[in-house]
Amino acid sequence: MRYLALNDFARNLERIQGRADAGGHSAPESVLRKVYDASLKNLGRAVQEMDILRVYDNTNIDVSHPLVLESHGGEIRFVADPPPAWLLEALDMS
């Protein structure tokens, strides 16, 4: 599984609104917030349930999305040093 996330909801919302303004689809902010929060909340479960999980940080739009975590069979290996704060928080490791 590949998981792409960024550091905060406001930045996520800004990008979605930009795509919507360009003719893409969107959803109400309340729905987007629920999806964002649920996604991060379920990341720990994904680590445990996926054979292989790769997490990429999409915070900086001007660079490629760096791999920040890999897990195999539930064993986490942080690729980024230090790992992004949002990732540690999502995994309840902050």
PyMOL Python script that loads the backbone (N, CA, C, O; Angstrom):
from pymol import cmd

cmd.read_pdbstr("""\
ATOM      1  N   MET A   1       0.853  -1.164   0.000  1.00  0.00           N
ATOM      2  CA  MET A   1       0.000   0.000   0.000  1.00  0.00           C
ATOM      3  C   MET A   1       0.899   1.227   0.000  1.00  0.00           C
ATOM      4  O   MET A   1       1.923   1.258   0.683  1.00  0.00           O
ATOM      5  N   ARG A   2       0.515   2.222  -0.760  1.00  0.00           N
ATOM      6  CA  ARG A   2       1.176   3.527  -0.740  1.00  0.00           C
ATOM      7  C   ARG A   2       0.243   4.526  -0.070  1.00  0.00           C
ATOM      8  O   ARG A   2      -0.950   4.582  -0.367  1.00  0.00           O
ATOM      9  N   TYR A   3       0.804   5.305   0.830  1.00  0.00           N
ATOM     10  CA  TYR A   3       0.028   6.283   1.591  1.00  0.00           C
ATOM     11  C   TYR A   3       0.710   7.633   1.429  1.00  0.00           C
ATOM     12  O   TYR A   3       1.890   7.781   1.748  1.00  0.00           O
ATOM     13  N   LEU A   4      -0.022   8.603   0.939  1.00  0.00           N
ATOM     14  CA  LEU A   4       0.490   9.950   0.697  1.00  0.00           C
ATOM     15  C   LEU A   4      -0.266  10.912   1.595  1.00  0.00           C
ATOM     16  O   LEU A   4      -1.496  10.950   1.569  1.00  0.00           O
ATOM     17  N   ALA A   5       0.460  11.691   2.392  1.00  0.00           N
ATOM     18  CA  ALA A   5      -0.195  12.629   3.312  1.00  0.00           C
ATOM     19  C   ALA A   5       0.651  13.887   3.444  1.00  0.00           C
ATOM     20  O   ALA A   5       1.801  13.940   3.010  1.00  0.00           O
ATOM     21  N   LEU A   6       0.050  14.888   4.050  1.00  0.00           N
ATOM     22  CA  LEU A   6       0.786  16.111   4.319  1.00  0.00           C
ATOM     23  C   LEU A   6       0.527  16.576   5.731  1.00  0.00           C
ATOM     24  O   LEU A   6      -0.297  16.008   6.448  1.00  0.00           O
ATOM     25  N   ASN A   7       1.240  17.618   6.124  1.00  0.00           N
ATOM     26  CA  ASN A   7       1.342  17.937   7.539  1.00  0.00           C
ATOM     27  C   ASN A   7       0.130  18.588   8.185  1.00  0.00           C
ATOM     28  O   ASN A   7       0.009  18.540   9.409  1.00  0.00           O
ATOM     29  N   ASP A   8      -0.768  19.193   7.425  1.00  0.00           N
ATOM     30  CA  ASP A   8      -1.931  19.771   8.111  1.00  0.00           C
ATOM     31  C   ASP A   8      -3.131  19.892   7.179  1.00  0.00           C
ATOM     32  O   ASP A   8      -3.005  19.925   5.955  1.00  0.00           O
ATOM     33  N   PHE A   9      -4.286  19.954   7.804  1.00  0.00           N
ATOM     34  CA  PHE A   9      -5.535  19.984   7.053  1.00  0.00           C
ATOM     35  C   PHE A   9      -5.671  21.242   6.218  1.00  0.00           C
ATOM     36  O   PHE A   9      -6.170  21.172   5.095  1.00  0.00           O
ATOM     37  N   ALA A  10      -5.246  22.388   6.725  1.00  0.00           N
ATOM     38  CA  ALA A  10      -5.398  23.650   5.985  1.00  0.00           C
ATOM     39  C   ALA A  10      -4.698  23.585   4.634  1.00  0.00           C
ATOM     40  O   ALA A  10      -5.248  24.026   3.625  1.00  0.00           O
ATOM     41  N   ARG A  11      -3.500  23.042   4.612  1.00  0.00           N
ATOM     42  CA  ARG A  11      -2.767  22.906   3.346  1.00  0.00           C
ATOM     43  C   ARG A  11      -3.480  21.920   2.422  1.00  0.00           C
ATOM     44  O   ARG A  11      -3.560  22.142   1.214  1.00  0.00           O
ATOM     45  N   ASN A  12      -3.985  20.853   2.983  1.00  0.00           N
ATOM     46  CA  ASN A  12      -4.744  19.873   2.210  1.00  0.00           C
ATOM     47  C   ASN A  12      -5.975  20.528   1.581  1.00  0.00           C
ATOM     48  O   ASN A  12      -6.247  20.340   0.395  1.00  0.00           O
ATOM     49  N   LEU A  13      -6.712  21.291   2.378  1.00  0.00           N
ATOM     50  CA  LEU A  13      -7.909  21.974   1.902  1.00  0.00           C
ATOM     51  C   LEU A  13      -7.565  22.964   0.791  1.00  0.00           C
ATOM     52  O   LEU A  13      -8.283  23.057  -0.205  1.00  0.00           O
ATOM     53  N   GLU A  14      -6.484  23.691   0.959  1.00  0.00           N
ATOM     54  CA  GLU A  14      -6.045  24.660  -0.041  1.00  0.00           C
ATOM     55  C   GLU A  14      -5.786  23.981  -1.394  1.00  0.00           C
ATOM     56  O   GLU A  14      -6.171  24.505  -2.439  1.00  0.00           O
ATOM     57  N   ARG A  15      -5.148  22.844  -1.367  1.00  0.00           N
ATOM     58  CA  ARG A  15      -4.860  22.115  -2.613  1.00  0.00           C
ATOM     59  C   ARG A  15      -6.136  21.583  -3.255  1.00  0.00           C
ATOM     60  O   ARG A  15      -6.289  21.638  -4.475  1.00  0.00           O
ATOM     61  N   ILE A  16      -7.040  21.075  -2.446  1.00  0.00           N
ATOM     62  CA  ILE A  16      -8.309  20.567  -2.983  1.00  0.00           C
ATOM     63  C   ILE A  16      -9.102  21.701  -3.608  1.00  0.00           C
ATOM     64  O   ILE A  16      -9.675  21.537  -4.685  1.00  0.00           O
ATOM     65  N   GLN A  17      -9.142  22.845  -2.947  1.00  0.00           N
ATOM     66  CA  GLN A  17      -9.873  23.988  -3.496  1.00  0.00           C
ATOM     67  C   GLN A  17      -9.248  24.461  -4.812  1.00  0.00           C
ATOM     68  O   GLN A  17      -9.961  24.861  -5.732  1.00  0.00           O
ATOM     69  N   GLY A  18      -7.933  24.414  -4.896  1.00  0.00           N
ATOM     70  CA  GLY A  18      -7.265  24.775  -6.145  1.00  0.00           C
ATOM     71  C   GLY A  18      -7.648  23.848  -7.279  1.00  0.00           C
ATOM     72  O   GLY A  18      -7.879  24.301  -8.400  1.00  0.00           O
ATOM     73  N   ARG A  19      -7.719  22.564  -7.005  1.00  0.00           N
ATOM     74  CA  ARG A  19      -8.135  21.607  -8.034  1.00  0.00           C
ATOM     75  C   ARG A  19      -9.602  21.813  -8.401  1.00  0.00           C
ATOM     76  O   ARG A  19      -9.968  21.708  -9.571  1.00  0.00           O
ATOM     77  N   ALA A  20     -10.440  22.103  -7.411  1.00  0.00           N
ATOM     78  CA  ALA A  20     -11.862  22.354  -7.682  1.00  0.00           C
ATOM     79  C   ALA A  20     -12.017  23.603  -8.545  1.00  0.00           C
ATOM     80  O   ALA A  20     -12.824  23.622  -9.474  1.00  0.00           O
ATOM     81  N   ASP A  21     -11.247  24.641  -8.241  1.00  0.00           N
ATOM     82  CA  ASP A  21     -11.310  25.877  -9.025  1.00  0.00           C
ATOM     83  C   ASP A  21     -10.868  25.657 -10.469  1.00  0.00           C
ATOM     84  O   ASP A  21     -11.278  26.388 -11.371  1.00  0.00           O
ATOM     85  N   ALA A  22     -10.033  24.651 -10.677  1.00  0.00           N
ATOM     86  CA  ALA A  22      -9.557  24.334 -12.025  1.00  0.00           C
ATOM     87  C   ALA A  22     -10.498  23.372 -12.749  1.00  0.00           C
ATOM     88  O   ALA A  22     -10.178  22.881 -13.832  1.00  0.00           O
ATOM     89  N   GLY A  23     -11.654  23.104 -12.152  1.00  0.00           N
ATOM     90  CA  GLY A  23     -12.637  22.245 -12.807  1.00  0.00           C
ATOM     91  C   GLY A  23     -12.742  20.850 -12.225  1.00  0.00           C
ATOM     92  O   GLY A  23     -13.538  20.038 -12.695  1.00  0.00           O
ATOM     93  N   GLY A  24     -11.945  20.564 -11.202  1.00  0.00           N
ATOM     94  CA  GLY A  24     -12.008  19.252 -10.561  1.00  0.00           C
ATOM     95  C   GLY A  24     -13.153  19.185  -9.570  1.00  0.00           C
ATOM     96  O   GLY A  24     -13.902  20.148  -9.402  1.00  0.00           O
ATOM     97  N   HIS A  25     -13.283  18.053  -8.922  1.00  0.00           N
ATOM     98  CA  HIS A  25     -14.362  17.885  -7.953  1.00  0.00           C
ATOM     99  C   HIS A  25     -13.891  18.280  -6.560  1.00  0.00           C
ATOM    100  O   HIS A  25     -12.692  18.395  -6.305  1.00  0.00           O
ATOM    101  N   SER A  26     -14.831  18.481  -5.682  1.00  0.00           N
ATOM    102  CA  SER A  26     -14.544  18.819  -4.297  1.00  0.00           C
ATOM    103  C   SER A  26     -15.670  18.273  -3.433  1.00  0.00           C
ATOM    104  O   SER A  26     -16.541  17.541  -3.903  1.00  0.00           O
ATOM    105  N   ALA A  27     -15.633  18.643  -2.176  1.00  0.00           N
ATOM    106  CA  ALA A  27     -16.668  18.245  -1.226  1.00  0.00           C
ATOM    107  C   ALA A  27     -16.706  19.335  -0.159  1.00  0.00           C
ATOM    108  O   ALA A  27     -15.790  20.155  -0.083  1.00  0.00           O
ATOM    109  N   PRO A  28     -17.743  19.354   0.658  1.00  0.00           N
ATOM    110  CA  PRO A  28     -17.790  20.350   1.738  1.00  0.00           C
ATOM    111  C   PRO A  28     -16.588  20.190   2.676  1.00  0.00           C
ATOM    112  O   PRO A  28     -16.077  19.088   2.876  1.00  0.00           O
ATOM    113  N   GLU A  29     -16.159  21.307   3.237  1.00  0.00           N
ATOM    114  CA  GLU A  29     -14.997  21.294   4.132  1.00  0.00           C
ATOM    115  C   GLU A  29     -15.183  20.315   5.291  1.00  0.00           C
ATOM    116  O   GLU A  29     -14.229  19.646   5.690  1.00  0.00           O
ATOM    117  N   SER A  30     -16.376  20.224   5.827  1.00  0.00           N
ATOM    118  CA  SER A  30     -16.612  19.315   6.957  1.00  0.00           C
ATOM    119  C   SER A  30     -16.368  17.858   6.563  1.00  0.00           C
ATOM    120  O   SER A  30     -15.835  17.079   7.353  1.00  0.00           O
ATOM    121  N   VAL A  31     -16.754  17.500   5.358  1.00  0.00           N
ATOM    122  CA  VAL A  31     -16.528  16.136   4.865  1.00  0.00           C
ATOM    123  C   VAL A  31     -15.043  15.900   4.647  1.00  0.00           C
ATOM    124  O   VAL A  31     -14.513  14.852   5.016  1.00  0.00           O
ATOM    125  N   LEU A  32     -14.375  16.873   4.050  1.00  0.00           N
ATOM    126  CA  LEU A  32     -12.940  16.748   3.803  1.00  0.00           C
ATOM    127  C   LEU A  32     -12.177  16.612   5.119  1.00  0.00           C
ATOM    128  O   LEU A  32     -11.226  15.835   5.204  1.00  0.00           O
ATOM    129  N   ARG A  33     -12.579  17.352   6.132  1.00  0.00           N
ATOM    130  CA  ARG A  33     -11.937  17.264   7.450  1.00  0.00           C
ATOM    131  C   ARG A  33     -12.099  15.868   8.032  1.00  0.00           C
ATOM    132  O   ARG A  33     -11.148  15.300   8.567  1.00  0.00           O
ATOM    133  N   LYS A  34     -13.310  15.314   7.929  1.00  0.00           N
ATOM    134  CA  LYS A  34     -13.550  13.969   8.455  1.00  0.00           C
ATOM    135  C   LYS A  34     -12.685  12.935   7.741  1.00  0.00           C
ATOM    136  O   LYS A  34     -12.137  12.035   8.378  1.00  0.00           O
ATOM    137  N   VAL A  35     -12.564  13.061   6.429  1.00  0.00           N
ATOM    138  CA  VAL A  35     -11.750  12.127   5.651  1.00  0.00           C
ATOM    139  C   VAL A  35     -10.279  12.247   6.056  1.00  0.00           C
ATOM    140  O   VAL A  35      -9.605  11.239   6.268  1.00  0.00           O
ATOM    141  N   TYR A  36      -9.786  13.479   6.161  1.00  0.00           N
ATOM    142  CA  TYR A  36      -8.396  13.720   6.536  1.00  0.00           C
ATOM    143  C   TYR A  36      -8.099  13.123   7.921  1.00  0.00           C
ATOM    144  O   TYR A  36      -7.123  12.394   8.096  1.00  0.00           O
ATOM    145  N   ASP A  37      -8.943  13.439   8.881  1.00  0.00           N
ATOM    146  CA  ASP A  37      -8.743  12.944  10.249  1.00  0.00           C
ATOM    147  C   ASP A  37      -8.827  11.419  10.316  1.00  0.00           C
ATOM    148  O   ASP A  37      -8.010  10.775  10.974  1.00  0.00           O
ATOM    149  N   ALA A  38      -9.813  10.851   9.638  1.00  0.00           N
ATOM    150  CA  ALA A  38      -9.976   9.394   9.655  1.00  0.00           C
ATOM    151  C   ALA A  38      -8.795   8.698   8.993  1.00  0.00           C
ATOM    152  O   ALA A  38      -8.346   7.647   9.451  1.00  0.00           O
ATOM    153  N   SER A  39      -8.300   9.286   7.922  1.00  0.00           N
ATOM    154  CA  SER A  39      -7.164   8.699   7.227  1.00  0.00           C
ATOM    155  C   SER A  39      -5.951   8.611   8.146  1.00  0.00           C
ATOM    156  O   SER A  39      -5.320   7.559   8.245  1.00  0.00           O
ATOM    157  N   LEU A  40      -5.625   9.709   8.816  1.00  0.00           N
ATOM    158  CA  LEU A  40      -4.473   9.693   9.729  1.00  0.00           C
ATOM    159  C   LEU A  40      -4.720   8.766  10.921  1.00  0.00           C
ATOM    160  O   LEU A  40      -3.808   8.084  11.389  1.00  0.00           O
ATOM    161  N   LYS A  41      -5.950   8.750  11.398  1.00  0.00           N
ATOM    162  CA  LYS A  41      -6.282   7.881  12.536  1.00  0.00           C
ATOM    163  C   LYS A  41      -6.096   6.405  12.175  1.00  0.00           C
ATOM    164  O   LYS A  41      -5.704   5.602  13.021  1.00  0.00           O
ATOM    165  N   ASN A  42      -6.376   6.052  10.925  1.00  0.00           N
ATOM    166  CA  ASN A  42      -6.298   4.660  10.489  1.00  0.00           C
ATOM    167  C   ASN A  42      -4.915   4.242  10.004  1.00  0.00           C
ATOM    168  O   ASN A  42      -4.715   3.084   9.635  1.00  0.00           O
ATOM    169  N   LEU A  43      -3.964   5.164   9.999  1.00  0.00           N
ATOM    170  CA  LEU A  43      -2.627   4.823   9.512  1.00  0.00           C
ATOM    171  C   LEU A  43      -1.974   3.730  10.357  1.00  0.00           C
ATOM    172  O   LEU A  43      -1.365   2.813   9.805  1.00  0.00           O
ATOM    173  N   GLY A  44      -2.087   3.809  11.661  1.00  0.00           N
ATOM    174  CA  GLY A  44      -1.527   2.772  12.528  1.00  0.00           C
ATOM    175  C   GLY A  44      -2.112   1.399  12.240  1.00  0.00           C
ATOM    176  O   GLY A  44      -1.408   0.390  12.268  1.00  0.00           O
ATOM    177  N   ARG A  45      -3.388   1.377  11.967  1.00  0.00           N
ATOM    178  CA  ARG A  45      -4.048   0.106  11.618  1.00  0.00           C
ATOM    179  C   ARG A  45      -3.518  -0.420  10.295  1.00  0.00           C
ATOM    180  O   ARG A  45      -3.311  -1.623  10.133  1.00  0.00           O
ATOM    181  N   ALA A  46      -3.298   0.488   9.346  1.00  0.00           N
ATOM    182  CA  ALA A  46      -2.754   0.085   8.047  1.00  0.00           C
ATOM    183  C   ALA A  46      -1.364  -0.518   8.206  1.00  0.00           C
ATOM    184  O   ALA A  46      -1.027  -1.494   7.536  1.00  0.00           O
ATOM    185  N   VAL A  47      -0.557   0.061   9.093  1.00  0.00           N
ATOM    186  CA  VAL A  47       0.787  -0.484   9.354  1.00  0.00           C
ATOM    187  C   VAL A  47       0.672  -1.937   9.786  1.00  0.00           C
ATOM    188  O   VAL A  47       1.450  -2.781   9.341  1.00  0.00           O
ATOM    189  N   GLN A  48      -0.290  -2.234  10.646  1.00  0.00           N
ATOM    190  CA  GLN A  48      -0.447  -3.589  11.172  1.00  0.00           C
ATOM    191  C   GLN A  48      -1.079  -4.552  10.171  1.00  0.00           C
ATOM    192  O   GLN A  48      -0.780  -5.745  10.198  1.00  0.00           O
ATOM    193  N   GLU A  49      -1.939  -4.062   9.297  1.00  0.00           N
ATOM    194  CA  GLU A  49      -2.707  -4.950   8.433  1.00  0.00           C
ATOM    195  C   GLU A  49      -2.138  -5.134   7.029  1.00  0.00           C
ATOM    196  O   GLU A  49      -2.446  -6.124   6.366  1.00  0.00           O
ATOM    197  N   MET A  50      -1.327  -4.212   6.574  1.00  0.00           N
ATOM    198  CA  MET A  50      -0.764  -4.315   5.228  1.00  0.00           C
ATOM    199  C   MET A  50       0.552  -5.089   5.273  1.00  0.00           C
ATOM    200  O   MET A  50       1.360  -4.895   6.182  1.00  0.00           O
ATOM    201  N   ASP A  51       0.760  -5.952   4.306  1.00  0.00           N
ATOM    202  CA  ASP A  51       2.041  -6.657   4.234  1.00  0.00           C
ATOM    203  C   ASP A  51       3.187  -5.664   4.068  1.00  0.00           C
ATOM    204  O   ASP A  51       4.206  -5.750   4.752  1.00  0.00           O
ATOM    205  N   ILE A  52       3.001  -4.724   3.150  1.00  0.00           N
ATOM    206  CA  ILE A  52       3.991  -3.682   2.895  1.00  0.00           C
ATOM    207  C   ILE A  52       3.259  -2.350   2.823  1.00  0.00           C
ATOM    208  O   ILE A  52       2.237  -2.226   2.148  1.00  0.00           O
ATOM    209  N   LEU A  53       3.786  -1.368   3.517  1.00  0.00           N
ATOM    210  CA  LEU A  53       3.214  -0.023   3.504  1.00  0.00           C
ATOM    211  C   LEU A  53       4.353   0.964   3.308  1.00  0.00           C
ATOM    212  O   LEU A  53       5.379   0.880   3.982  1.00  0.00           O
ATOM    213  N   ARG A  54       4.172   1.886   2.394  1.00  0.00           N
ATOM    214  CA  ARG A  54       5.127   2.961   2.178  1.00  0.00           C
ATOM    215  C   ARG A  54       4.389   4.283   2.351  1.00  0.00           C
ATOM    216  O   ARG A  54       3.357   4.513   1.721  1.00  0.00           O
ATOM    217  N   VAL A  55       4.923   5.147   3.208  1.00  0.00           N
ATOM    218  CA  VAL A  55       4.310   6.440   3.485  1.00  0.00           C
ATOM    219  C   VAL A  55       5.194   7.532   2.883  1.00  0.00           C
ATOM    220  O   VAL A  55       6.407   7.558   3.095  1.00  0.00           O
ATOM    221  N   TYR A  56       4.566   8.425   2.136  1.00  0.00           N
ATOM    222  CA  TYR A  56       5.251   9.536   1.481  1.00  0.00           C
ATOM    223  C   TYR A  56       4.726  10.849   2.035  1.00  0.00           C
ATOM    224  O   TYR A  56       3.542  10.979   2.344  1.00  0.00           O
ATOM    225  N   ASP A  57       5.624  11.824   2.156  1.00  0.00           N
ATOM    226  CA  ASP A  57       5.268  13.145   2.676  1.00  0.00           C
ATOM    227  C   ASP A  57       5.010  14.098   1.516  1.00  0.00           C
ATOM    228  O   ASP A  57       5.914  14.402   0.737  1.00  0.00           O
ATOM    229  N   ASN A  58       3.783  14.561   1.410  1.00  0.00           N
ATOM    230  CA  ASN A  58       3.351  15.446   0.327  1.00  0.00           C
ATOM    231  C   ASN A  58       3.270  16.904   0.795  1.00  0.00           C
ATOM    232  O   ASN A  58       2.617  17.725   0.151  1.00  0.00           O
ATOM    233  N   THR A  59       3.929  17.224   1.906  1.00  0.00           N
ATOM    234  CA  THR A  59       3.832  18.566   2.474  1.00  0.00           C
ATOM    235  C   THR A  59       4.379  19.626   1.532  1.00  0.00           C
ATOM    236  O   THR A  59       3.730  20.648   1.306  1.00  0.00           O
ATOM    237  N   ASN A  60       5.552  19.398   0.985  1.00  0.00           N
ATOM    238  CA  ASN A  60       6.189  20.377   0.108  1.00  0.00           C
ATOM    239  C   ASN A  60       5.855  20.053  -1.345  1.00  0.00           C
ATOM    240  O   ASN A  60       6.361  19.080  -1.905  1.00  0.00           O
ATOM    241  N   ILE A  61       5.015  20.861  -1.938  1.00  0.00           N
ATOM    242  CA  ILE A  61       4.544  20.591  -3.298  1.00  0.00           C
ATOM    243  C   ILE A  61       5.623  20.816  -4.351  1.00  0.00           C
ATOM    244  O   ILE A  61       5.491  20.349  -5.483  1.00  0.00           O
ATOM    245  N   ASP A  62       6.696  21.533  -3.987  1.00  0.00           N
ATOM    246  CA  ASP A  62       7.733  21.880  -4.951  1.00  0.00           C
ATOM    247  C   ASP A  62       8.805  20.810  -5.116  1.00  0.00           C
ATOM    248  O   ASP A  62       9.702  20.967  -5.944  1.00  0.00           O
ATOM    249  N   VAL A  63       8.734  19.744  -4.359  1.00  0.00           N
ATOM    250  CA  VAL A  63       9.719  18.661  -4.472  1.00  0.00           C
ATOM    251  C   VAL A  63       8.981  17.334  -4.624  1.00  0.00           C
ATOM    252  O   VAL A  63       7.781  17.237  -4.369  1.00  0.00           O
ATOM    253  N   SER A  64       9.731  16.315  -5.046  1.00  0.00           N
ATOM    254  CA  SER A  64       9.102  15.005  -5.125  1.00  0.00           C
ATOM    255  C   SER A  64       8.694  14.578  -3.720  1.00  0.00           C
ATOM    256  O   SER A  64       9.229  15.088  -2.735  1.00  0.00           O
ATOM    257  N   HIS A  65       7.794  13.686  -3.628  1.00  0.00           N
ATOM    258  CA  HIS A  65       7.234  13.262  -2.350  1.00  0.00           C
ATOM    259  C   HIS A  65       8.169  12.225  -1.721  1.00  0.00           C
ATOM    260  O   HIS A  65       8.176  11.067  -2.139  1.00  0.00           O
ATOM    261  N   PRO A  66       8.951  12.629  -0.729  1.00  0.00           N
ATOM    262  CA  PRO A  66       9.924  11.689  -0.167  1.00  0.00           C
ATOM    263  C   PRO A  66       9.268  10.568   0.635  1.00  0.00           C
ATOM    264  O   PRO A  66       8.274  10.767   1.334  1.00  0.00           O
ATOM    265  N   LEU A  67       9.850   9.408   0.510  1.00  0.00           N
ATOM    266  CA  LEU A  67       9.453   8.265   1.321  1.00  0.00           C
ATOM    267  C   LEU A  67       9.907   8.540   2.751  1.00  0.00           C
ATOM    268  O   LEU A  67      11.077   8.844   2.983  1.00  0.00           O
ATOM    269  N   VAL A  68       8.989   8.435   3.708  1.00  0.00           N
ATOM    270  CA  VAL A  68       9.331   8.727   5.102  1.00  0.00           C
ATOM    271  C   VAL A  68       9.211   7.509   6.019  1.00  0.00           C
ATOM    272  O   VAL A  68       9.760   7.502   7.121  1.00  0.00           O
ATOM    273  N   LEU A  69       8.495   6.481   5.566  1.00  0.00           N
ATOM    274  CA  LEU A  69       8.311   5.285   6.381  1.00  0.00           C
ATOM    275  C   LEU A  69       8.062   4.097   5.473  1.00  0.00           C
ATOM    276  O   LEU A  69       7.389   4.206   4.448  1.00  0.00           O
ATOM    277  N   GLU A  70       8.610   2.975   5.864  1.00  0.00           N
ATOM    278  CA  GLU A  70       8.281   1.692   5.244  1.00  0.00           C
ATOM    279  C   GLU A  70       7.948   0.729   6.363  1.00  0.00           C
ATOM    280  O   GLU A  70       8.585   0.742   7.416  1.00  0.00           O
ATOM    281  N   SER A  71       6.967  -0.089   6.137  1.00  0.00           N
ATOM    282  CA  SER A  71       6.702  -1.157   7.100  1.00  0.00           C
ATOM    283  C   SER A  71       6.497  -2.450   6.328  1.00  0.00           C
ATOM    284  O   SER A  71       5.905  -2.471   5.249  1.00  0.00           O
ATOM    285  N   HIS A  72       6.996  -3.510   6.903  1.00  0.00           N
ATOM    286  CA  HIS A  72       6.851  -4.861   6.356  1.00  0.00           C
ATOM    287  C   HIS A  72       6.335  -5.734   7.483  1.00  0.00           C
ATOM    288  O   HIS A  72       6.995  -5.899   8.509  1.00  0.00           O
ATOM    289  N   GLY A  73       5.156  -6.290   7.286  1.00  0.00           N
ATOM    290  CA  GLY A  73       4.579  -7.157   8.312  1.00  0.00           C
ATOM    291  C   GLY A  73       4.417  -6.472   9.655  1.00  0.00           C
ATOM    292  O   GLY A  73       4.560  -7.109  10.698  1.00  0.00           O
ATOM    293  N   GLY A  74       4.119  -5.176   9.639  1.00  0.00           N
ATOM    294  CA  GLY A  74       3.885  -4.439  10.870  1.00  0.00           C
ATOM    295  C   GLY A  74       5.133  -3.844  11.503  1.00  0.00           C
ATOM    296  O   GLY A  74       5.029  -3.084  12.466  1.00  0.00           O
ATOM    297  N   GLU A  75       6.317  -4.175  10.980  1.00  0.00           N
ATOM    298  CA  GLU A  75       7.554  -3.615  11.514  1.00  0.00           C
ATOM    299  C   GLU A  75       7.864  -2.302  10.803  1.00  0.00           C
ATOM    300  O   GLU A  75       8.011  -2.263   9.582  1.00  0.00           O
ATOM    301  N   ILE A  76       7.960  -1.235  11.583  1.00  0.00           N
ATOM    302  CA  ILE A  76       8.164   0.106  11.042  1.00  0.00           C
ATOM    303  C   ILE A  76       9.650   0.400  10.907  1.00  0.00           C
ATOM    304  O   ILE A  76      10.454   0.113  11.793  1.00  0.00           O
ATOM    305  N   ARG A  77       9.982   0.988   9.753  1.00  0.00           N
ATOM    306  CA  ARG A  77      11.327   1.519   9.552  1.00  0.00           C
ATOM    307  C   ARG A  77      11.168   2.942   9.036  1.00  0.00           C
ATOM    308  O   ARG A  77      10.655   3.165   7.939  1.00  0.00           O
ATOM    309  N   PHE A  78      11.610   3.893   9.834  1.00  0.00           N
ATOM    310  CA  PHE A  78      11.554   5.286   9.403  1.00  0.00           C
ATOM    311  C   PHE A  78      12.677   5.531   8.406  1.00  0.00           C
ATOM    312  O   PHE A  78      13.832   5.195   8.666  1.00  0.00           O
ATOM    313  N   VAL A  79      12.338   6.110   7.277  1.00  0.00           N
ATOM    314  CA  VAL A  79      13.308   6.429   6.243  1.00  0.00           C
ATOM    315  C   VAL A  79      13.802   7.858   6.436  1.00  0.00           C
ATOM    316  O   VAL A  79      14.981   8.140   6.226  1.00  0.00           O
ATOM    317  N   ALA A  80      12.923   8.747   6.829  1.00  0.00           N
ATOM    318  CA  ALA A  80      13.281  10.144   7.077  1.00  0.00           C
ATOM    319  C   ALA A  80      13.884  10.270   8.474  1.00  0.00           C
ATOM    320  O   ALA A  80      13.419   9.637   9.422  1.00  0.00           O
ATOM    321  N   ASP A  81      14.917  11.091   8.587  1.00  0.00           N
ATOM    322  CA  ASP A  81      15.540  11.334   9.873  1.00  0.00           C
ATOM    323  C   ASP A  81      15.696  12.829  10.072  1.00  0.00           C
ATOM    324  O   ASP A  81      16.563  13.449   9.457  1.00  0.00           O
ATOM    325  N   PRO A  82      14.876  13.408  10.915  1.00  0.00           N
ATOM    326  CA  PRO A  82      13.850  12.802  11.757  1.00  0.00           C
ATOM    327  C   PRO A  82      12.550  12.597  10.973  1.00  0.00           C
ATOM    328  O   PRO A  82      12.330  13.256   9.957  1.00  0.00           O
ATOM    329  N   PRO A  83      11.707  11.704  11.431  1.00  0.00           N
ATOM    330  CA  PRO A  83      10.397  11.528  10.797  1.00  0.00           C
ATOM    331  C   PRO A  83       9.564  12.796  10.967  1.00  0.00           C
ATOM    332  O   PRO A  83       9.720  13.511  11.957  1.00  0.00           O
ATOM    333  N   PRO A  84       8.684  13.079  10.013  1.00  0.00           N
ATOM    334  CA  PRO A  84       7.813  14.256  10.163  1.00  0.00           C
ATOM    335  C   PRO A  84       6.946  14.156  11.424  1.00  0.00           C
ATOM    336  O   PRO A  84       6.491  13.076  11.799  1.00  0.00           O
ATOM    337  N   ALA A  85       6.734  15.289  12.055  1.00  0.00           N
ATOM    338  CA  ALA A  85       5.942  15.326  13.293  1.00  0.00           C
ATOM    339  C   ALA A  85       4.533  14.789  13.067  1.00  0.00           C
ATOM    340  O   ALA A  85       4.000  14.084  13.924  1.00  0.00           O
ATOM    341  N   TRP A  86       3.913  15.117  11.909  1.00  0.00           N
ATOM    342  CA  TRP A  86       2.551  14.648  11.652  1.00  0.00           C
ATOM    343  C   TRP A  86       2.499  13.128  11.619  1.00  0.00           C
ATOM    344  O   TRP A  86       1.506  12.530  12.033  1.00  0.00           O
ATOM    345  N   LEU A  87       3.566  12.498  11.127  1.00  0.00           N
ATOM    346  CA  LEU A  87       3.605  11.040  11.050  1.00  0.00           C
ATOM    347  C   LEU A  87       3.724  10.428  12.432  1.00  0.00           C
ATOM    348  O   LEU A  87       3.017   9.472  12.751  1.00  0.00           O
ATOM    349  N   LEU A  88       4.603  10.963  13.247  1.00  0.00           N
ATOM    350  CA  LEU A  88       4.750  10.473  14.623  1.00  0.00           C
ATOM    351  C   LEU A  88       3.451  10.635  15.405  1.00  0.00           C
ATOM    352  O   LEU A  88       3.059   9.754  16.170  1.00  0.00           O
ATOM    353  N   GLU A  89       2.797  11.761  15.204  1.00  0.00           N
ATOM    354  CA  GLU A  89       1.523  12.002  15.884  1.00  0.00           C
ATOM    355  C   GLU A  89       0.462  11.013  15.413  1.00  0.00           C
ATOM    356  O   GLU A  89      -0.284  10.471  16.228  1.00  0.00           O
ATOM    357  N   ALA A  90       0.389  10.776  14.118  1.00  0.00           N
ATOM    358  CA  ALA A  90      -0.604   9.840  13.581  1.00  0.00           C
ATOM    359  C   ALA A  90      -0.388   8.422  14.113  1.00  0.00           C
ATOM    360  O   ALA A  90      -1.343   7.669  14.298  1.00  0.00           O
ATOM    361  N   LEU A  91       0.864   8.070  14.353  1.00  0.00           N
ATOM    362  CA  LEU A  91       1.184   6.737  14.860  1.00  0.00           C
ATOM    363  C   LEU A  91       1.251   6.702  16.383  1.00  0.00           C
ATOM    364  O   LEU A  91       1.633   5.692  16.973  1.00  0.00           O
ATOM    365  N   ASP A  92       0.878   7.807  17.010  1.00  0.00           N
ATOM    366  CA  ASP A  92       0.884   7.949  18.475  1.00  0.00           C
ATOM    367  C   ASP A  92       2.270   7.663  19.043  1.00  0.00           C
ATOM    368  O   ASP A  92       2.422   6.940  20.028  1.00  0.00           O
ATOM    369  N   MET A  93       3.288   8.256  18.390  1.00  0.00           N
ATOM    370  CA  MET A  93       4.673   8.080  18.815  1.00  0.00           C
ATOM    371  C   MET A  93       5.327   9.411  19.155  1.00  0.00           C
ATOM    372  O   MET A  93       6.545   9.478  19.321  1.00  0.00           O
ATOM    373  N   SER A  94       4.534  10.468  19.260  1.00  0.00           N
ATOM    374  CA  SER A  94       5.121  11.795  19.506  1.00  0.00           C
ATOM    375  C   SER A  94       5.450  12.006  20.969  1.00  0.00           C
ATOM    376  O   SER A  94       5.950  13.068  21.343  1.00  0.00           O
TER     377      SER A  94
END
""", "prot")
cmd.dss("prot")
cmd.show_as("cartoon", "prot")
cmd.util.cbc("prot")
cmd.orient("prot")
